[in-house]
């Protein structure tokens, strides 16, 4: 009976190894059947993401016309950038309004909201392209990879100009408190 145990143990080990080898072959076979390839996405990655000093966005556009592929990529990147700026500005303005206005006037909160829309639309004009790559697919289409950015200081300055000039809002406006809320909102955006 004692002689059987080593043989049983050897059989169990052999069986386990064969299952493991079979699983490895199976994974290789599946990967080969799917023909998966690692894809490099140009103009993307950590250095093209929003940080505490700069809003950034990237996108890809594809078309049979090279100029149109660039337009598509640029429009998509601007839309993404506008969304990030809007979320940040809206968050900063909402938090600032809650602290400063203390429900004195509902119209003031509406003014803050309309101000954020105006600033976002105005600021997208000042974006700059930080990366652009064009490739051609096997089917003959152009693919444009693009990344754009806008300095957060520029957005903050634009907000400051608008807040300090608005007769209704400038009564309760404190730049340092607003900047603090803006920086917090930008940090939250970066952490997402």
Secondary structure, DSSP 8 states (H G I E B T S, - for coil): -HHHHHHHHHHHHHHHHHHHHHHHHHHHHHHHHHT------TT-SGGGS--SSEEEEEEEEEESSHHHHHHHHHHHHHHHHHHHHHHHHHHHHHHHHHHHHTTS-HHHHHHHHHHHHHHHHHHGGG-EEEEEEEEE-TTS-EEEEEEEEEEHHHHHHHHHHHHHH-TTTGGG--HHHHHHHHHHHHHHHHH-
